[in-house]
Amino acid sequence: MDKQKKLGFIGAGTMAKAIIKGIVSSEVVPKENIKASEVSPELAQKASEQTGVQVVTDNKEVAVFSDIIILCVKPYSVETVLSELKDAVTKDKLVVSIAAGVSTGSMEKALNPEIPVIRVMPNTPALIREGMSAVCKGEHASQRDIKTVMEIFKAVGRCIEVEEKLINAVTGISGSGPAFMYLVIDALSDGGVKMGLKKETAIELAAQTAIGAAKMVLETGKHPAVLKDEVTTPGGCTIAGLSVMENEHVRSALIKTVQETTNIASGLG
């Protein structure tokens, strides 16, 4: 990515601050090339202190300053914000949105013709630079634009490209997924407490096990089912536990969870 590019964040909330910090730490662009906006002087000052970049209260100022405008606002605010910025967004700028459920088509309609738009679905582990993001491009965005945006979001974790018709399914797995994993970790640790472990010990065991299992999938390239079988010995304790999970329909519940989350994400825009 061209380090001379200027990045603007409309909204400087938790996710925006995580992305900004990752960009600065990874030296994707210098912090002088980043500007963000917030709704009040108090929030702007606090965000500036936390990120080390200039944060103002004027969205248009950020849009004029930027080559790449990243919308970090709630889905219901996107249309209003784009209407406000319409005159400041020219064809040489790239608009990126992290708002769940808001299509590139709806954003393109709110802007002047032929504005390149890219949609991103990140998740909260971006806060510790272990995020998972997926990107998809609108009608006027190029593969070069996609590459640029992927470089930005790789500063806070992994990033892949998907077709837009699948982006809500991404929300169902990785966007909302951290909450599902926290529930699993909490439930496993409660099981440990039931069997006599201290809560903090059980949480550490469950959380590190989740990290290790995830890294085994990503770093070995093996199918999760293969890795599962490698842990499962005939007549052993693991198969006994897996049998309980099957009897309690855990697999089916997780599949339905992703389906329902995807359906809700589809209606957020």
FITIKOL-538871 format. One record per residue (C-alpha): residue in three letters; x, y, z; residue number from 1. Coordinates in steps of 0.5 Angstrom, whole numbers, plus 2048, in hexadecimal, padded with zeros to 3 digits. Example, Ala and Ser with C-alpha at 12.3 -4.5 7.8 and 13.67 -1.06 7.14 Angstrom:
{ALA {819 7F7 810} 1}
{SER {81B 7FE 80E} 2}
This chain:
{MET {800 800 800} 1}
{ASP {802 807 7FE} 2}
{LYS {805 80A 805} 3}
{GLN {803 811 802} 4}
{LYS {7FB 80F 802} 5}
{LYS {7F7 813 807} 6}
{LEU {7F2 80F 80C} 7}
{GLY {7EC 812 80F} 8}
{PHE {7E7 80F 814} 9}
{ILE {7E0 811 815} 10}
{GLY {7DF 80F 81C} 11}
{ALA {7E5 80E 821} 12}
{GLY {7E1 808 825} 13}
{THR {7E4 802 828} 14}
{MET {7E5 7FF 821} 15}
{ALA {7E8 805 81E} 16}
{LYS {7ED 806 823} 17}
{ALA {7EF 7FF 823} 18}
{ILE {7F0 7FF 81B} 19}
{ILE {7F4 806 81C} 20}
{LYS {7F9 803 821} 21}
{GLY {7FA 7FD 81D} 22}
{ILE {7FC 801 817} 23}
{VAL {800 806 81B} 24}
{SER {804 800 81E} 25}
{SER {805 7FC 817} 26}
{GLU {807 803 814} 27}
{VAL {802 802 80E} 28}
{VAL {802 809 80E} 29}
{PRO {805 80F 813} 30}
{LYS {800 811 818} 31}
{GLU {800 818 815} 32}
{ASN {7FC 815 80F} 33}
{ILE {7F7 813 813} 34}
{LYS {7F1 817 815} 35}
{ALA {7EA 815 819} 36}
{SER {7E4 819 81B} 37}
{GLU {7DF 818 821} 38}
{VAL {7D9 81B 823} 39}
{SER {7DB 820 829} 40}
{PRO {7E2 823 82B} 41}
{GLU {7E2 81F 831} 42}
{LEU {7E2 819 82D} 43}
{ALA {7E7 81B 828} 44}
{GLN {7EC 81D 82D} 45}
{LYS {7EB 817 831} 46}
{ALA {7EC 813 82A} 47}
{SER {7F2 817 828} 48}
{GLU {7F5 816 82E} 49}
{GLN {7F4 80E 82E} 50}
{THR {7F6 80D 827} 51}
{GLY {7FC 813 826} 52}
{VAL {7F8 816 81F} 53}
{GLN {7F4 81C 81E} 54}
{VAL {7ED 81B 820} 55}
{VAL {7E8 821 81E} 56}
{THR {7E0 822 81E} 57}
{ASP {7DF 823 817} 58}
{ASN {7DE 81D 812} 59}
{LYS {7DF 821 80C} 60}
{GLU {7E6 824 80E} 61}
{VAL {7E8 81C 80F} 62}
{ALA {7E5 81B 808} 63}
{VAL {7E8 820 804} 64}
{PHE {7EF 81E 808} 65}
{SER {7EF 817 806} 66}
{ASP {7F0 812 800} 67}
{ILE {7ED 80D 804} 68}
{ILE {7E6 80E 808} 69}
{ILE {7E5 809 80D} 70}
{LEU {7DE 809 810} 71}
{CYS {7DE 806 817} 72}
{VAL {7D6 808 819} 73}
{LYS {7D0 804 81A} 74}
{PRO {7CC 801 815} 75}
{TYR {7C6 806 815} 76}
{SER {7CB 80C 815} 77}
{VAL {7CF 80A 80E} 78}
{GLU {7CA 80D 80A} 79}
{THR {7C9 814 80E} 80}
{VAL {7D1 814 80E} 81}
{LEU {7D2 813 807} 82}
{SER {7CD 818 805} 83}
{GLU {7D1 81D 809} 84}
{LEU {7D7 81B 806} 85}
{LYS {7D4 81B 7FE} 86}
{ASP {7D7 821 7FC} 87}
{ALA {7DE 820 7FF} 88}
{VAL {7DF 819 7FC} 89}
{THR {7E2 819 7F5} 90}
{LYS {7E4 813 7F0} 91}
{ASP {7EB 813 7F2} 92}
{LYS {7E9 811 7FA} 93}
{LEU {7E7 80A 7FC} 94}
{VAL {7E1 809 801} 95}
{VAL {7E2 803 806} 96}
{SER {7DD 801 80B} 97}
{ILE {7DD 7FC 811} 98}
{ALA {7D5 7FD 812} 99}
{ALA {7D2 7F6 813} 100}
{GLY {7CC 7F5 80E} 101}
{VAL {7CD 7FB 80A} 102}
{SER {7CE 7F9 802} 103}
{THR {7D3 7FD 7FD} 104}
{GLY {7CD 7FE 7F9} 105}
{SER {7CA 802 7FE} 106}
{MET {7D0 806 7FF} 107}
{GLU {7D1 807 7F8} 108}
{LYS {7CA 80A 7F7} 109}
{ALA {7CB 80F 7FD} 110}
{LEU {7D2 812 7FA} 111}
{ASN {7D3 815 7F3} 112}
{PRO {7D4 810 7ED} 113}
{GLU {7DA 80B 7EC} 114}
{ILE {7DD 80C 7F3} 115}
{PRO {7E1 806 7F5} 116}
{VAL {7DE 803 7FB} 117}
{ILE {7E0 7FD 7FF} 118}
{ARG {7DD 7F9 805} 119}
{VAL {7E1 7F6 80B} 120}
{MET {7DE 7F1 810} 121}
{PRO {7E4 7F2 816} 122}
{ASN {7E3 7EF 81D} 123}
{THR {7E5 7F1 824} 124}
{PRO {7EB 7ED 825} 125}
{ALA {7EE 7F3 820} 126}
{LEU {7EF 7F6 827} 127}
{ILE {7F5 7F1 829} 128}
{ARG {7F7 7F1 821} 129}
{GLU {7F4 7EA 821} 130}
{GLY {7EE 7EC 81D} 131}
{MET {7EB 7E8 817} 132}
{SER {7E8 7ED 811} 133}
{ALA {7E5 7EC 80B} 134}
{VAL {7E4 7F1 805} 135}
{CYS {7E0 7F1 7FF} 136}
{LYS {7E0 7F6 7F9} 137}
{GLY {7DA 7FA 7F6} 138}
{GLU {7D9 7FB 7EF} 139}
{HIS {7DE 801 7EE} 140}
{ALA {7E4 7FE 7F2} 141}
{SER {7EA 7FB 7EF} 142}
{GLN {7EE 7F5 7F2} 143}
{ARG {7F3 7FA 7F3} 144}
{ASP {7EF 7FE 7F8} 145}
{ILE {7ED 7F7 7FB} 146}
{LYS {7F5 7F6 7FC} 147}
{THR {7F5 7FC 7FF} 148}
{VAL {7F0 7FB 804} 149}
{MET {7F2 7F4 806} 150}
{GLU {7F9 7F7 808} 151}
{ILE {7F6 7FC 80C} 152}
{PHE {7F2 7F6 810} 153}
{LYS {7F7 7F2 810} 154}
{ALA {7FA 7F7 815} 155}
{VAL {7F6 7F4 81A} 156}
{GLY {7F5 7EC 818} 157}
{ARG {7F3 7E8 812} 158}
{CYS {7EF 7EA 80C} 159}
{ILE {7EC 7E7 807} 160}
{GLU {7E8 7E9 800} 161}
{VAL {7E1 7E6 800} 162}
{GLU {7DB 7E7 7FB} 163}
{GLU {7D6 7EC 7FE} 164}
{LYS {7D0 7E7 7FE} 165}
{LEU {7D4 7E3 803} 166}
{ILE {7D6 7E9 807} 167}
{ASN {7D1 7E8 80C} 168}
{ALA {7D3 7E1 80D} 169}
{VAL {7D9 7E4 80F} 170}
{THR {7D6 7E8 814} 171}
{GLY {7D3 7E2 817} 172}
{ILE {7D9 7DE 818} 173}
{SER {7DF 7E3 819} 174}
{GLY {7DB 7EA 81B} 175}
{SER {7D7 7E7 820} 176}
{GLY {7DB 7E1 821} 177}
{PRO {7DF 7E4 827} 178}
{ALA {7D9 7E4 82B} 179}
{PHE {7D7 7DD 82A} 180}
{MET {7DE 7DB 82B} 181}
{TYR {7DE 7DF 832} 182}
{LEU {7D8 7DB 834} 183}
{VAL {7DC 7D4 832} 184}
{ILE {7E2 7D6 836} 185}
{ASP {7DD 7D8 83C} 186}
{ALA {7D9 7D2 83C} 187}
{LEU {7DF 7CD 83C} 188}
{SER {7E2 7D1 842} 189}
{ASP {7DC 7D0 845} 190}
{GLY {7DD 7C9 844} 191}
{GLY {7E3 7C9 847} 192}
{VAL {7E1 7CD 84D} 193}
{LYS {7DB 7C7 84E} 194}
{MET {7E1 7C2 84E} 195}
{GLY {7E5 7C6 853} 196}
{LEU {7E9 7CB 850} 197}
{LYS {7EA 7D2 852} 198}
{LYS {7E6 7D7 84D} 199}
{GLU {7EC 7DB 84B} 200}
{THR {7F0 7D4 84A} 201}
{ALA {7EA 7D1 846} 202}
{ILE {7EA 7D8 841} 203}
{GLU {7F1 7D8 840} 204}
{LEU {7F1 7D0 83E} 205}
{ALA {7EB 7D1 839} 206}
{ALA {7ED 7D8 836} 207}
{GLN {7F4 7D5 834} 208}
{THR {7F1 7CF 832} 209}
{ALA {7ED 7D3 82D} 210}
{ILE {7F3 7D7 82B} 211}
{GLY {7F7 7D0 82A} 212}
{ALA {7F2 7CD 826} 213}
{ALA {7F1 7D3 821} 214}
{LYS {7F8 7D3 820} 215}
{MET {7F8 7CC 81E} 216}
{VAL {7F3 7CD 819} 217}
{LEU {7F6 7D3 816} 218}
{GLU {7FD 7D1 816} 219}
{THR {7FD 7C9 814} 220}
{GLY {7F8 7CA 80F} 221}
{LYS {7F4 7C4 811} 222}
{HIS {7ED 7C3 811} 223}
{PRO {7EA 7C4 818} 224}
{ALA {7E7 7BD 818} 225}
{VAL {7EE 7BA 817} 226}
{LEU {7F1 7BE 81D} 227}
{LYS {7EB 7BC 821} 228}
{ASP {7EC 7B5 81F} 229}
{GLU {7F3 7B5 821} 230}
{VAL {7F1 7B7 828} 231}
{THR {7EC 7B2 828} 232}
{THR {7EE 7AB 82B} 233}
{PRO {7EA 7A5 82B} 234}
{GLY {7E6 7A4 831} 235}
{GLY {7E9 7AA 834} 236}
{CYS {7E7 7B0 838} 237}
{THR {7E7 7B5 831} 238}
{ILE {7E2 7B0 82E} 239}
{ALA {7DD 7B0 834} 240}
{GLY {7DD 7B8 834} 241}
{LEU {7DC 7B8 82C} 242}
{SER {7D6 7B3 82D} 243}
{VAL {7D3 7B8 832} 244}
{MET {7D4 7BE 82E} 245}
{GLU {7D0 7BA 828} 246}
{ASN {7CB 7B7 82D} 247}
{GLU {7CA 7BF 82F} 248}
{HIS {7CA 7C1 828} 249}
{VAL {7CF 7C6 829} 250}
{ARG {7D1 7C5 821} 251}
{SER {7CA 7C7 81F} 252}
{ALA {7C9 7CD 824} 253}
{LEU {7D0 7D0 821} 254}
{ILE {7CE 7CF 81A} 255}
{LYS {7C7 7D2 81B} 256}
{THR {7CA 7D8 81F} 257}
{VAL {7CE 7DA 819} 258}
{GLN {7C8 7D9 815} 259}
{GLU {7C4 7DE 819} 260}
{THR {7CA 7E3 81A} 261}
{THR {7CA 7E3 813} 262}
{ASN {7C3 7E4 812} 263}
{ILE {7C3 7EA 817} 264}
{ALA {7C9 7ED 813} 265}
{SER {7C6 7ED 80D} 266}
{GLY {7C0 7F2 810} 267}
{LEU {7C5 7F7 813} 268}
{GLY {7C5 7FB 80D} 269}
